[in-house]
């Protein structure tokens, strides 16, 4: 489970259980903030099971289209099923690498009307260059939008989880970087405004989405298994993983962590044109 696609494929069941509390509020907020209209063409990268792609599809209507792109085909299949259940025929979930995605012939020559990426931009290799290239697939005057964890979100929970894991492995030298390092550059409203501007976008709008979720034992463990935290469990056998779960719950109680802060920034901006190739 070395790449995000494999991790989230393994996490599909728990990921789905997080949908109502975590993924859907942010995805819907992003779709609304993009100001999508009937007939728009939307590219949603790192789309998962469609938390922003599905509301985008309802916003653009049958005359519009949505391409949801991700490496986790198990999550994409969840999205396909949800789209089918809702009778949405204007959305296509595609297992593909977003960093090499090109507009298919079904997209107007001028480009997509909007680009969305919910909780995924910090997973893109070479985040700035990758997102700039994707923004280049959007027509002049179109919009780009992302959601990212707000600074401090998940911090107390992540600390408790890391301490629970540390009880069961030898201390390791601190790594030079982590998959979340890019997030630290864009996890405040001012920083996200600045980042979008430096990439050539303008008319930026950043809103804060407060989302405080009770830390029930079930939700806490789904949060571990349903996303990138799961990576830390890969070296352990099933018995050790169960002990880590118990240790985590104990630490949450000892530290009086009764709620989990899933606060999110929703950032959108207008792009100047198709400058990327």
C-alpha positions in Angstrom: 0.0 0.0 0.0 2.6 2.5 -1.0 0.6 4.8 -3.2 -2.6 6.8 -2.4 -4.7 4.8 -4.8 -3.9 1.5 -3.1 -4.4 2.9 0.3 -7.8 4.3 -0.5 -8.8 1.1 -2.3 -8.1 -0.8 0.9 -9.9 1.8 2.9 -13.1 1.7 0.8 -15.5 0.4 3.5 -14.4 2.8 6.2 -14.0 5.6 3.8 -17.7 5.2 2.8 -18.8 5.3 6.5 -17.0 8.7 6.8 -19.0 10.1 3.9 -21.9 11.7 5.7 -19.9 13.3 8.5 -16.7 14.3 6.6 -16.6 14.1 2.8 -20.1 15.2 1.8 -20.2 18.6 3.7 -16.9 19.7 2.1 -17.8 18.3 -1.3 -21.1 20.1 -1.4 -19.6 23.3 -0.2 -17.0 23.2 -2.9 -19.6 22.5 -5.6 -21.7 25.4 -4.4 -18.8 27.8 -4.1 -17.7 27.1 -7.7 -21.0 28.6 -8.8 -21.6 25.8 -11.3 -24.4 26.4 -13.8 -26.5 24.1 -16.1 -24.4 23.0 -19.1 -21.0 23.4 -17.4 -18.2 20.9 -18.0 -16.4 20.0 -14.7 -13.2 18.1 -14.1 -13.0 16.6 -10.5 -9.5 15.2 -9.7 -8.8 13.0 -6.7 -12.5 12.6 -6.7 -12.8 9.4 -4.6 -16.4 8.3 -4.4 -17.7 11.6 -5.7 -18.2 13.9 -2.6 -17.8 16.9 -4.9 -18.3 15.3 -8.3 -21.9 14.1 -7.5 -23.2 17.5 -6.3 -21.4 19.0 -9.3 -23.4 16.7 -11.6 -26.7 17.8 -10.1 -25.6 21.4 -10.4 -24.7 21.2 -14.1 -27.7 19.1 -15.0 -28.3 16.8 -18.0 -26.8 19.3 -20.4 -23.5 19.4 -18.5 -20.9 16.8 -17.8 -18.5 15.8 -15.0 -15.3 13.8 -15.3 -14.3 12.3 -11.9 -10.7 11.1 -12.0 -8.9 9.1 -9.3 -6.4 6.2 -8.9 -8.6 4.3 -6.4 -10.9 2.3 -8.6 -12.8 0.8 -5.6 -13.8 4.3 -4.6 -14.7 5.1 -8.1 -17.0 2.1 -8.2 -18.8 3.5 -5.2 -19.2 6.7 -7.0 -20.6 4.9 -10.1 -23.1 3.1 -7.9 -24.2 6.3 -6.2 -24.6 8.1 -9.5 -26.7 5.2 -10.8 -28.9 5.2 -7.7 -29.5 8.9 -8.2 -30.2 8.6 -12.0 -27.2 10.8 -12.9 -26.2 10.1 -16.5 -23.9 13.1 -16.9 -21.0 11.9 -14.8 -18.1 9.6 -15.7 -15.8 8.1 -13.1 -12.4 7.3 -14.6 -9.4 5.4 -13.1 -6.6 7.6 -14.3 -3.6 9.6 -13.2 -4.7 13.2 -12.7 -1.2 14.4 -13.4 -1.4 13.2 -17.0 -5.1 13.8 -17.7 -6.0 15.5 -20.9 -9.4 16.9 -22.0 -11.4 14.3 -24.0 -13.3 15.2 -27.1 -16.5 15.6 -25.2 -15.2 18.7 -23.5 -15.7 22.0 -25.3 -12.6 23.2 -27.2 -12.2 26.2 -24.8 -11.8 23.8 -21.9 -13.6 22.8 -18.8 -15.7 25.4 -17.0 -14.4 24.3 -13.6 -11.8 22.2 -11.9 -12.5 20.7 -8.4 -10.2 18.8 -6.0 -11.5 18.0 -2.5 -8.9 16.9 0.0 -6.6 15.7 -2.7 -4.3 18.5 -3.9 -1.7 17.7 -1.3 -1.4 14.2 -2.6 -0.5 15.3 -6.1 3.2 14.8 -6.8 4.9 18.2 -7.3 1.7 19.9 -6.1 2.2 23.4 -7.6 3.2 22.1 -11.1 0.5 19.4 -11.2 -2.3 21.8 -10.1 -1.1 24.5 -12.5 -1.2 22.0 -15.4 -4.7 20.9 -14.4 -5.9 24.5 -14.2 -4.6 24.9 -17.7 -7.4 22.6 -18.8 -10.0 25.2 -17.7 -11.2 27.8 -20.1 -10.3 31.5 -19.6 -12.6 32.9 -16.9 -13.4 29.4 -15.6 -12.9 28.5 -11.9 -10.8 26.2 -9.9 -11.6 25.0 -6.4 -10.1 22.9 -3.6 -10.8 21.9 -0.1 -8.0 21.3 2.4 -7.8 20.7 6.1 -7.7 23.9 8.1 -4.6 24.4 10.3 -5.1 22.5 13.5 -7.7 20.1 12.1 -7.2 16.5 13.2 -4.2 17.6 15.2 -5.1 16.2 18.6 -6.5 13.1 17.1 -3.4 12.6 14.9 -1.1 13.0 17.9 -3.0 10.4 19.9 -2.9 8.0 17.0 0.8 8.5 16.4 1.5 7.9 20.1 -0.6 4.7 20.0 1.4 3.4 17.0 4.7 4.4 18.6 4.0 2.0 21.5 4.4 -0.9 19.1 7.5 -0.1 17.1 11.1 0.9 17.6 11.8 4.6 17.4 12.7 5.7 13.9 14.8 8.7 12.7 12.5 11.5 11.9 11.7 11.5 8.2 12.7 14.4 6.0 9.2 14.9 4.8 5.7 13.4 4.8 2.7 13.3 2.4 1.1 16.1 4.3 4.1 18.6 4.1 2.5 20.4 1.1 -0.6 21.0 3.2 1.3 23.1 5.6 1.8 25.7 2.9 -2.0 26.2 2.2 -3.8 25.4 5.5 -4.7 29.0 6.5 -7.0 31.4 4.6 -4.2 33.9 3.9 -1.8 31.1 2.7 -4.4 29.6 0.4 -5.3 33.0 -1.0 -1.6 33.6 -1.7 -1.0 30.1 -3.2 -3.9 30.4 -5.6 -2.7 33.9 -6.7 0.9 32.7 -7.2 -0.4 30.0 -9.6 -2.0 32.7 -11.7 -5.6 32.7 -10.5 -7.5 35.8 -9.3 -10.7 36.7 -7.6 -9.9 34.2 -4.9 -12.5 33.3 -2.3 -11.7 31.2 0.8 -14.3 30.2 3.3 -13.9 28.2 6.5 -16.1 25.2 7.1 -16.4 24.3 10.8 -17.0 20.6 11.4 -16.7 19.3 14.9 -17.5 15.6 15.1 -18.0 13.5 18.3 -15.1 11.1 18.8 -17.1 8.0 19.2 -15.1 4.8 19.2 -16.6 3.8 15.9 -15.9 7.1 14.2 -12.4 7.4 15.6 -11.4 4.0 14.2 -13.1 4.6 10.8 -11.1 7.8 10.6 -7.9 5.8 11.0 -8.9 3.0 8.5 -10.7 5.3 6.1 -7.8 7.4 4.9 -4.1 8.1 5.0 -3.7 7.3 8.7 -4.1 3.7 7.5 -0.7 3.7 6.0 0.9 3.6 9.5 -0.7 0.2 10.2 0.8 -1.6 7.3 3.8 -3.1 9.2 1.6 -4.7 11.9 -0.3 -8.0 12.1 -4.0 -8.1 13.0 -3.4 -8.6 16.7 -1.1 -5.6 17.0 -3.5 -3.5 15.0 -6.3 -4.3 17.4 -4.1 -3.4 20.3 -3.3 0.0 18.6 -7.0 0.6 18.3 -7.5 -0.1 22.0 -4.5 2.1 22.9 -5.9 4.9 20.7 -9.3 4.8 22.4 -7.5 4.8 25.8 -5.5 7.9 24.9 -8.5 9.7 23.6 -10.2 9.2 26.9 -7.1 10.1 29.0 -6.6 13.3 27.0 -10.3 14.2 27.1 -10.5 14.3 23.4 -14.3 14.1 23.0 -14.6 15.7 19.6 -12.5 15.6 16.4 -12.0 18.9 14.5 -12.5 18.3 10.8 -12.3 22.0 10.0 -11.8 22.7 6.3 -10.9 25.5 4.0 -12.9 25.8 0.8 -10.9 27.9 -1.8 -12.0 29.0 -5.3 -10.6 31.3 -7.9 -10.9 32.4 -11.5 -8.2 31.3 -13.9 -6.9 33.5 -16.7 -6.7 30.9 -19.4 -5.2 27.7 -20.7 -1.5 28.5 -20.0 -0.5 24.9 -19.1 0.4 22.2 -21.6 
